[in-house]
Amino acid sequence: MELFRGVGVALVTRFSDDGAIDASATADLASALVALGLQAVVVAGSTGEAATLERDERVQLLDAVRAAVPGTPVLAGTGAPSARQAVALTTDAVDHGADALLVLSPPRTGDPRPYFDAVAAAAGDVPVLAYHFPAVSGPGISIATLRELPVAGCKDSSGEPDRLLEALTTWDGALYTGCSGILALAGPLGCRGAILALANYHPELCVRAFDGDPGAQRELAPQHLRTRGGGPAGVKRMVAERFGGSTVSRQ
């Protein structure tokens, strides 16, 4: 399967007032965002509060979102602190129809190659995206290491333009930015796409900015800055401003 092109959303997970997952509301949000122009949906990523989700909850979310957006690629976050955990999550996601896997690099690991080897083996023919997000799971993945991983692509949430340029010019995998502050750079330079928390709130502007519209990038700036310090809970408050719904977070 060819990986998607364009802008996808790092989907928030909706919870009810008692903290239980609301898979139906999460799927409804995914459907609304796809209708506004997004090309893919990531379930149970860092913006989706993956670290707080049980295995069965991840499956419920994947099933609900997969049914709500037929024809749209749905990626499952399956990264975990250990290869054993990541393999189990990957197996669940493959069994429940994930189109691709977004796999956060393990924390405090200088050599993530054995970890990604195990995940890729469990994924089989389902594409794996390595996820570089050193602010959340350091030290992340160096470009030199990325070249040696058995992955089809990479989401890079570092927000570092120099790293983006190095990856684009020295690595032939599919590169996705996870930073809404550099979309108007990433798209025209040749990134395959973007996977964004901010796309939960303003998908239209994210698409325009990735397509190279500097006005859209400038218009996004205040919202981008809001997402930087608020985490998933902050993104949920923004989503509620536009689409309504619960702001309950487990974090």
C-alpha positions in Angstrom: 0.0 0.0 0.0 1.3 3.5 -0.9 1.3 5.9 2.0 -1.0 8.8 1.9 -0.1 12.3 0.6 -1.3 15.5 2.1 -2.4 16.5 5.6 -3.6 14.0 8.2 -4.8 14.6 11.7 -3.3 13.3 14.9 -6.8 12.7 16.3 -7.7 13.6 19.9 -9.5 10.9 21.9 -12.9 11.8 23.2 -13.7 10.8 26.8 -17.0 10.9 28.7 -17.3 12.8 32.0 -16.2 9.7 34.0 -13.1 9.3 31.9 -14.3 6.4 29.8 -13.4 6.5 26.1 -16.2 7.8 23.8 -15.3 5.9 20.6 -18.5 7.1 18.8 -17.7 10.8 19.5 -14.1 10.3 18.5 -15.2 8.7 15.2 -17.7 11.5 14.6 -14.9 14.0 14.9 -12.8 12.1 12.5 -15.6 12.0 10.0 -16.1 15.8 10.3 -12.4 16.5 9.8 -12.1 14.2 6.7 -15.1 16.1 5.2 -13.1 19.3 5.6 -10.3 18.0 3.5 -8.0 15.8 5.5 -6.3 12.9 3.9 -5.7 10.5 6.8 -6.5 10.0 10.5 -4.1 8.8 13.2 -5.7 7.0 16.2 -4.0 6.6 19.5 -1.0 8.8 18.9 0.5 11.1 21.4 -2.2 13.7 20.8 -4.8 10.9 21.3 -3.3 10.3 24.8 -2.1 6.9 23.8 -0.1 6.4 27.0 -3.4 6.4 29.0 -5.2 3.9 26.8 -5.7 0.2 27.5 -5.2 -2.3 24.6 -8.9 -2.9 24.3 -9.6 0.8 24.2 -7.2 1.3 21.3 -8.9 -1.4 19.4 -12.4 0.1 20.1 -11.1 3.5 18.8 -9.6 2.0 15.7 -12.7 0.0 14.9 -15.0 3.0 15.3 -12.8 5.4 13.3 -12.2 2.9 10.6 -15.9 2.4 10.1 -16.6 6.2 10.2 -14.1 7.1 7.4 -14.3 4.4 4.7 -11.8 5.0 2.0 -9.6 7.2 4.1 -6.3 5.8 5.5 -6.4 5.2 9.2 -3.1 4.9 11.0 -2.7 3.4 14.5 -0.2 4.6 17.0 1.6 1.5 18.3 4.8 2.9 19.9 5.6 1.7 23.5 8.4 1.8 26.0 9.5 -1.8 25.0 9.6 -3.8 21.8 7.4 -6.5 23.5 4.6 -3.9 24.2 4.9 -2.3 20.7 4.7 -5.7 19.0 1.5 -6.5 20.9 -0.1 -3.2 20.0 1.1 -3.6 16.4 -0.5 -7.0 16.1 -3.8 -5.7 17.4 -3.8 -2.8 15.0 -3.0 -5.0 12.0 -5.7 -7.5 13.0 -8.2 -4.6 13.1 -7.5 -3.1 9.7 -5.0 -0.3 10.3 -3.7 1.0 7.0 -0.4 2.0 8.5 1.4 2.2 11.8 2.9 5.2 13.6 5.6 4.0 16.0 7.1 6.3 18.5 10.8 5.6 19.2 11.3 4.1 22.6 12.6 6.4 25.4 16.2 6.5 26.6 17.4 4.2 23.8 20.5 5.0 21.9 20.0 2.3 19.3 16.3 1.8 18.3 17.1 -0.6 15.5 16.2 -3.8 17.3 12.9 -2.3 18.5 11.9 -1.3 14.9 13.0 -4.6 13.5 10.6 -6.4 15.9 7.7 -4.0 15.1 8.3 -4.3 11.3 8.2 -8.1 11.6 4.9 -7.9 13.5 3.5 -5.4 10.9 4.1 -7.7 7.9 2.9 -5.9 4.8 1.4 -3.0 6.7 3.6 0.1 6.3 5.4 1.4 9.4 6.2 5.1 10.0 8.9 5.8 12.5 8.0 8.6 14.8 10.7 11.1 15.9 9.5 13.2 18.8 12.4 13.8 21.1 10.5 16.2 23.3 8.2 13.4 24.3 10.4 10.3 23.9 14.1 11.3 23.7 16.6 11.0 22.3 14.5 10.1 19.2 15.9 8.9 15.9 19.0 10.3 14.2 19.0 10.7 10.4 21.8 8.2 10.2 19.8 5.6 12.2 16.6 6.4 10.2 18.4 5.3 7.0 18.9 1.8 8.6 15.4 1.2 9.8 12.9 -1.1 8.1 10.3 1.6 7.8 8.4 3.1 4.9 8.4 6.6 6.3 8.8 8.9 9.3 6.9 11.5 11.1 9.2 14.2 12.4 7.8 16.4 15.2 11.0 18.1 16.1 10.1 21.2 14.1 13.8 21.6 13.1 14.1 22.9 9.5 17.7 21.8 9.2 16.8 18.3 10.2 13.9 18.4 7.7 16.3 19.4 4.9 18.8 16.7 5.8 16.2 14.0 5.8 14.7 15.2 2.4 18.1 15.3 0.8 19.8 12.1 2.2 16.9 9.7 2.8 14.4 8.4 0.3 11.5 7.4 2.6 8.2 9.2 2.9 8.6 12.2 5.3 5.8 13.8 7.2 6.2 16.8 9.4 4.4 16.9 12.7 5.0 20.6 13.3 2.3 23.0 12.2 4.8 25.9 12.4 6.7 24.9 9.2 4.0 23.6 6.9 4.6 26.2 4.2 8.2 25.1 4.1 7.6 21.3 4.4 5.1 21.0 1.6 6.9 22.9 -1.2 10.2 21.3 -0.3 8.8 17.8 -0.9 7.5 16.3 2.3 5.0 13.6 1.6 2.6 15.1 4.1 1.9 16.3 7.6 0.3 14.7 10.6 -0.9 17.4 12.9 -2.6 18.1 16.3 -3.7 21.4 15.0 -5.6 19.7 12.2 -8.2 18.8 14.8 -9.0 22.5 15.1 -8.4 24.1 11.7 -7.9 21.5 9.0 -8.6 23.9 6.1 -5.8 26.3 7.0 -3.4 23.4 7.6 -4.1 22.1 4.1 -3.6 25.5 2.6 -0.3 26.1 4.4 1.1 22.7 3.5 0.2 23.5 -0.1 2.5 26.5 0.1 0.2 29.4 1.0 2.3 31.7 3.3 -0.8 33.7 4.2 -2.4 30.5 5.6 0.8 29.7 7.6 0.7 33.2 9.0 -2.9 32.9 9.9 -2.2 29.6 11.7 0.5 31.1 13.8 -1.6 32.0 16.9 -3.2 28.6 17.0 0.1 26.9 16.4 1.5 28.7 19.4 -1.5 27.7 21.5 -0.8 24.0 20.9 2.8 24.2 21.9 2.2 24.4 25.7 -1.2 22.9 26.3 -0.7 19.3 25.3 -3.7 17.1 24.3 -5.9 18.9 26.9 -5.2 22.2 25.3 -6.0 20.8 21.8 -9.3 19.5 23.1 -10.2 22.9 24.4 -9.6 24.3 21.0 -11.6 21.5 19.3 -14.5 22.2 21.7 -14.5 25.9 20.7 -15.1 25.0 17.1 -16.9 21.6 17.1 -18.2 21.3 20.6 -17.9 18.1 22.7 -16.1 17.1 25.8 -12.8 18.5 27.0 -12.2 15.7 29.4 -8.6 14.5 29.4 -6.8 11.7 31.2 -3.6 13.6 31.4 
